[in-house]
């Protein structure tokens, strides 16, 4: 069985751009779910990739960080315990 790396990406955005960023994130193939939330971050996204390297290189740096309006992200990789 193929193991995929999954992570929660916590995202802050520029004021007034939450809806726009949500729509852009929904277009990213690796984003499984995305929601606006309350608290320290504006948006939380559940993402997946073949491995941690692809998650960082392709998904985070290659796609999510290039979405206009995103100011900060924090990633929590889901562990199998």
Phi and psi in radians as a Rosetta constraint file:
Dihedral C 1 N 2 CA 2 C 2 CIRCULARHARMONIC -1.283 0.35
Dihedral N 2 CA 2 C 2 N 3 CIRCULARHARMONIC 2.242 0.35
Dihedral C 2 N 3 CA 3 C 3 CIRCULARHARMONIC -1.661 0.35
Dihedral N 3 CA 3 C 3 N 4 CIRCULARHARMONIC 2.214 0.35
Dihedral C 3 N 4 CA 4 C 4 CIRCULARHARMONIC -1.895 0.35
Dihedral N 4 CA 4 C 4 N 5 CIRCULARHARMONIC 2.537 0.35
Dihedral C 4 N 5 CA 5 C 5 CIRCULARHARMONIC -1.496 0.35
Dihedral N 5 CA 5 C 5 N 6 CIRCULARHARMONIC 2.250 0.35
Dihedral C 5 N 6 CA 6 C 6 CIRCULARHARMONIC -2.090 0.35
Dihedral N 6 CA 6 C 6 N 7 CIRCULARHARMONIC 2.632 0.35
Dihedral C 6 N 7 CA 7 C 7 CIRCULARHARMONIC -2.660 0.35
Dihedral N 7 CA 7 C 7 N 8 CIRCULARHARMONIC 2.702 0.35
Dihedral C 7 N 8 CA 8 C 8 CIRCULARHARMONIC -1.686 0.35
Dihedral N 8 CA 8 C 8 N 9 CIRCULARHARMONIC 2.281 0.35
Dihedral C 8 N 9 CA 9 C 9 CIRCULARHARMONIC -1.959 0.35
Dihedral N 9 CA 9 C 9 N 10 CIRCULARHARMONIC 2.058 0.35
Dihedral C 9 N 10 CA 10 C 10 CIRCULARHARMONIC -1.625 0.35
Dihedral N 10 CA 10 C 10 N 11 CIRCULARHARMONIC 2.288 0.35
Dihedral C 10 N 11 CA 11 C 11 CIRCULARHARMONIC -2.298 0.35
Dihedral N 11 CA 11 C 11 N 12 CIRCULARHARMONIC 2.323 0.35
Dihedral C 11 N 12 CA 12 C 12 CIRCULARHARMONIC -1.869 0.35
Dihedral N 12 CA 12 C 12 N 13 CIRCULARHARMONIC 2.540 0.35
Dihedral C 12 N 13 CA 13 C 13 CIRCULARHARMONIC -2.296 0.35
Dihedral N 13 CA 13 C 13 N 14 CIRCULARHARMONIC 2.858 0.35
Dihedral C 13 N 14 CA 14 C 14 CIRCULARHARMONIC -1.084 0.35
Dihedral N 14 CA 14 C 14 N 15 CIRCULARHARMONIC 2.574 0.35
Dihedral C 14 N 15 CA 15 C 15 CIRCULARHARMONIC -0.925 0.35
Dihedral N 15 CA 15 C 15 N 16 CIRCULARHARMONIC 2.309 0.35
Dihedral C 15 N 16 CA 16 C 16 CIRCULARHARMONIC 1.442 0.35
Dihedral N 16 CA 16 C 16 N 17 CIRCULARHARMONIC 0.094 0.35
Dihedral C 16 N 17 CA 17 C 17 CIRCULARHARMONIC -2.022 0.35
Dihedral N 17 CA 17 C 17 N 18 CIRCULARHARMONIC 0.219 0.35
Dihedral C 17 N 18 CA 18 C 18 CIRCULARHARMONIC -1.039 0.35
Dihedral N 18 CA 18 C 18 N 19 CIRCULARHARMONIC -0.884 0.35
Dihedral C 18 N 19 CA 19 C 19 CIRCULARHARMONIC -1.053 0.35
Dihedral N 19 CA 19 C 19 N 20 CIRCULARHARMONIC -0.762 0.35
Dihedral C 19 N 20 CA 20 C 20 CIRCULARHARMONIC -1.069 0.35
Dihedral N 20 CA 20 C 20 N 21 CIRCULARHARMONIC -0.797 0.35
Dihedral C 20 N 21 CA 21 C 21 CIRCULARHARMONIC -1.175 0.35
Dihedral N 21 CA 21 C 21 N 22 CIRCULARHARMONIC -0.699 0.35
Dihedral C 21 N 22 CA 22 C 22 CIRCULARHARMONIC -0.978 0.35
Dihedral N 22 CA 22 C 22 N 23 CIRCULARHARMONIC -0.803 0.35
Dihedral C 22 N 23 CA 23 C 23 CIRCULARHARMONIC -1.101 0.35
Dihedral N 23 CA 23 C 23 N 24 CIRCULARHARMONIC -0.700 0.35
Dihedral C 23 N 24 CA 24 C 24 CIRCULARHARMONIC -1.168 0.35
Dihedral N 24 CA 24 C 24 N 25 CIRCULARHARMONIC -0.703 0.35
Dihedral C 24 N 25 CA 25 C 25 CIRCULARHARMONIC -1.116 0.35
Dihedral N 25 CA 25 C 25 N 26 CIRCULARHARMONIC -0.613 0.35
Dihedral C 25 N 26 CA 26 C 26 CIRCULARHARMONIC -1.114 0.35
Dihedral N 26 CA 26 C 26 N 27 CIRCULARHARMONIC -0.360 0.35
Dihedral C 26 N 27 CA 27 C 27 CIRCULARHARMONIC -1.446 0.35
Dihedral N 27 CA 27 C 27 N 28 CIRCULARHARMONIC -0.231 0.35
Dihedral C 27 N 28 CA 28 C 28 CIRCULARHARMONIC -1.400 0.35
Dihedral N 28 CA 28 C 28 N 29 CIRCULARHARMONIC 2.100 0.35
Dihedral C 28 N 29 CA 29 C 29 CIRCULARHARMONIC -0.959 0.35
Dihedral N 29 CA 29 C 29 N 30 CIRCULARHARMONIC -0.664 0.35
Dihedral C 29 N 30 CA 30 C 30 CIRCULARHARMONIC -1.379 0.35
Dihedral N 30 CA 30 C 30 N 31 CIRCULARHARMONIC -0.150 0.35
Dihedral C 30 N 31 CA 31 C 31 CIRCULARHARMONIC -1.444 0.35
Dihedral N 31 CA 31 C 31 N 32 CIRCULARHARMONIC 2.020 0.35
Dihedral C 31 N 32 CA 32 C 32 CIRCULARHARMONIC -1.473 0.35
Dihedral N 32 CA 32 C 32 N 33 CIRCULARHARMONIC -0.638 0.35
Dihedral C 32 N 33 CA 33 C 33 CIRCULARHARMONIC -2.692 0.35
Dihedral N 33 CA 33 C 33 N 34 CIRCULARHARMONIC 2.565 0.35
Dihedral C 33 N 34 CA 34 C 34 CIRCULARHARMONIC -2.605 0.35
Dihedral N 34 CA 34 C 34 N 35 CIRCULARHARMONIC 2.381 0.35
Dihedral C 34 N 35 CA 35 C 35 CIRCULARHARMONIC -2.529 0.35
Dihedral N 35 CA 35 C 35 N 36 CIRCULARHARMONIC 2.613 0.35
Dihedral C 35 N 36 CA 36 C 36 CIRCULARHARMONIC -1.391 0.35
Dihedral N 36 CA 36 C 36 N 37 CIRCULARHARMONIC 2.465 0.35
Dihedral C 36 N 37 CA 37 C 37 CIRCULARHARMONIC -2.380 0.35
Dihedral N 37 CA 37 C 37 N 38 CIRCULARHARMONIC 2.902 0.35
Dihedral C 37 N 38 CA 38 C 38 CIRCULARHARMONIC -1.655 0.35
Dihedral N 38 CA 38 C 38 N 39 CIRCULARHARMONIC 2.865 0.35
Dihedral C 38 N 39 CA 39 C 39 CIRCULARHARMONIC 1.944 0.35
Dihedral N 39 CA 39 C 39 N 40 CIRCULARHARMONIC -2.655 0.35
Dihedral C 39 N 40 CA 40 C 40 CIRCULARHARMONIC -1.228 0.35
Dihedral N 40 CA 40 C 40 N 41 CIRCULARHARMONIC -0.371 0.35
Dihedral C 40 N 41 CA 41 C 41 CIRCULARHARMONIC -2.111 0.35
Dihedral N 41 CA 41 C 41 N 42 CIRCULARHARMONIC 2.782 0.35
Dihedral C 41 N 42 CA 42 C 42 CIRCULARHARMONIC -1.571 0.35
Dihedral N 42 CA 42 C 42 N 43 CIRCULARHARMONIC -0.579 0.35
Dihedral C 42 N 43 CA 43 C 43 CIRCULARHARMONIC -2.438 0.35
Dihedral N 43 CA 43 C 43 N 44 CIRCULARHARMONIC 2.548 0.35
Dihedral C 43 N 44 CA 44 C 44 CIRCULARHARMONIC -2.212 0.35
Dihedral N 44 CA 44 C 44 N 45 CIRCULARHARMONIC 2.365 0.35
Dihedral C 44 N 45 CA 45 C 45 CIRCULARHARMONIC -2.225 0.35
Dihedral N 45 CA 45 C 45 N 46 CIRCULARHARMONIC 2.424 0.35
Dihedral C 45 N 46 CA 46 C 46 CIRCULARHARMONIC -1.731 0.35
Dihedral N 46 CA 46 C 46 N 47 CIRCULARHARMONIC 2.125 0.35
Dihedral C 46 N 47 CA 47 C 47 CIRCULARHARMONIC -2.189 0.35
Dihedral N 47 CA 47 C 47 N 48 CIRCULARHARMONIC 2.810 0.35
Dihedral C 47 N 48 CA 48 C 48 CIRCULARHARMONIC -2.484 0.35
Dihedral N 48 CA 48 C 48 N 49 CIRCULARHARMONIC 2.687 0.35
Dihedral C 48 N 49 CA 49 C 49 CIRCULARHARMONIC -2.683 0.35
Dihedral N 49 CA 49 C 49 N 50 CIRCULARHARMONIC 2.883 0.35
Dihedral C 49 N 50 CA 50 C 50 CIRCULARHARMONIC -1.055 0.35
Dihedral N 50 CA 50 C 50 N 51 CIRCULARHARMONIC -0.590 0.35
Dihedral C 50 N 51 CA 51 C 51 CIRCULARHARMONIC -2.787 0.35
Dihedral N 51 CA 51 C 51 N 52 CIRCULARHARMONIC 3.072 0.35
Dihedral C 51 N 52 CA 52 C 52 CIRCULARHARMONIC -1.112 0.35
Dihedral N 52 CA 52 C 52 N 53 CIRCULARHARMONIC -0.641 0.35
Dihedral C 52 N 53 CA 53 C 53 CIRCULARHARMONIC -1.095 0.35
Dihedral N 53 CA 53 C 53 N 54 CIRCULARHARMONIC -0.802 0.35
Dihedral C 53 N 54 CA 54 C 54 CIRCULARHARMONIC -1.144 0.35
Dihedral N 54 CA 54 C 54 N 55 CIRCULARHARMONIC -0.646 0.35
Dihedral C 54 N 55 CA 55 C 55 CIRCULARHARMONIC -1.030 0.35
Dihedral N 55 CA 55 C 55 N 56 CIRCULARHARMONIC -0.838 0.35
Dihedral C 55 N 56 CA 56 C 56 CIRCULARHARMONIC -1.230 0.35
Dihedral N 56 CA 56 C 56 N 57 CIRCULARHARMONIC -0.951 0.35
Dihedral C 56 N 57 CA 57 C 57 CIRCULARHARMONIC -1.212 0.35
Dihedral N 57 CA 57 C 57 N 58 CIRCULARHARMONIC -0.917 0.35
Dihedral C 57 N 58 CA 58 C 58 CIRCULARHARMONIC -1.483 0.35
Dihedral N 58 CA 58 C 58 N 59 CIRCULARHARMONIC -0.805 0.35
Dihedral C 58 N 59 CA 59 C 59 CIRCULARHARMONIC -1.471 0.35
Dihedral N 59 CA 59 C 59 N 60 CIRCULARHARMONIC -0.993 0.35
Dihedral C 59 N 60 CA 60 C 60 CIRCULARHARMONIC -1.238 0.35
Dihedral N 60 CA 60 C 60 N 61 CIRCULARHARMONIC -1.063 0.35
Dihedral C 60 N 61 CA 61 C 61 CIRCULARHARMONIC -1.287 0.35
Dihedral N 61 CA 61 C 61 N 62 CIRCULARHARMONIC -0.650 0.35
Dihedral C 61 N 62 CA 62 C 62 CIRCULARHARMONIC -1.405 0.35
Dihedral N 62 CA 62 C 62 N 63 CIRCULARHARMONIC -0.469 0.35
Dihedral C 62 N 63 CA 63 C 63 CIRCULARHARMONIC -2.177 0.35
Dihedral N 63 CA 63 C 63 N 64 CIRCULARHARMONIC -1.088 0.35
Dihedral C 63 N 64 CA 64 C 64 CIRCULARHARMONIC -1.101 0.35
Dihedral N 64 CA 64 C 64 N 65 CIRCULARHARMONIC -0.814 0.35
Dihedral C 64 N 65 CA 65 C 65 CIRCULARHARMONIC -1.168 0.35
Dihedral N 65 CA 65 C 65 N 66 CIRCULARHARMONIC -0.245 0.35
Dihedral C 65 N 66 CA 66 C 66 CIRCULARHARMONIC -1.596 0.35
Dihedral N 66 CA 66 C 66 N 67 CIRCULARHARMONIC 0.005 0.35
Dihedral C 66 N 67 CA 67 C 67 CIRCULARHARMONIC -1.376 0.35
Dihedral N 67 CA 67 C 67 N 68 CIRCULARHARMONIC 2.145 0.35
Dihedral C 67 N 68 CA 68 C 68 CIRCULARHARMONIC -1.052 0.35
Dihedral N 68 CA 68 C 68 N 69 CIRCULARHARMONIC 2.408 0.35
Dihedral C 68 N 69 CA 69 C 69 CIRCULARHARMONIC 1.808 0.35
Dihedral N 69 CA 69 C 69 N 70 CIRCULARHARMONIC -0.333 0.35
Dihedral C 69 N 70 CA 70 C 70 CIRCULARHARMONIC -1.362 0.35
Dihedral N 70 CA 70 C 70 N 71 CIRCULARHARMONIC 2.248 0.35
Dihedral C 70 N 71 CA 71 C 71 CIRCULARHARMONIC -1.895 0.35
Dihedral N 71 CA 71 C 71 N 72 CIRCULARHARMONIC -0.415 0.35
Dihedral C 71 N 72 CA 72 C 72 CIRCULARHARMONIC -2.812 0.35
Dihedral N 72 CA 72 C 72 N 73 CIRCULARHARMONIC 2.528 0.35
Dihedral C 72 N 73 CA 73 C 73 CIRCULARHARMONIC -2.372 0.35
Dihedral N 73 CA 73 C 73 N 74 CIRCULARHARMONIC 2.700 0.35
Dihedral C 73 N 74 CA 74 C 74 CIRCULARHARMONIC -2.422 0.35
Dihedral N 74 CA 74 C 74 N 75 CIRCULARHARMONIC 2.275 0.35
Dihedral C 74 N 75 CA 75 C 75 CIRCULARHARMONIC -1.978 0.35
Dihedral N 75 CA 75 C 75 N 76 CIRCULARHARMONIC 2.323 0.35
Dihedral C 75 N 76 CA 76 C 76 CIRCULARHARMONIC -2.105 0.35
Dihedral N 76 CA 76 C 76 N 77 CIRCULARHARMONIC 1.895 0.35
Dihedral C 76 N 77 CA 77 C 77 CIRCULARHARMONIC -1.304 0.35
Dihedral N 77 CA 77 C 77 N 78 CIRCULARHARMONIC 2.357 0.35
Dihedral C 77 N 78 CA 78 C 78 CIRCULARHARMONIC -1.362 0.35
Dihedral N 78 CA 78 C 78 N 79 CIRCULARHARMONIC 2.188 0.35
Dihedral C 78 N 79 CA 79 C 79 CIRCULARHARMONIC -1.638 0.35
Dihedral N 79 CA 79 C 79 N 80 CIRCULARHARMONIC 2.592 0.35
Dihedral C 79 N 80 CA 80 C 80 CIRCULARHARMONIC -1.679 0.35
Dihedral N 80 CA 80 C 80 N 81 CIRCULARHARMONIC 2.050 0.35
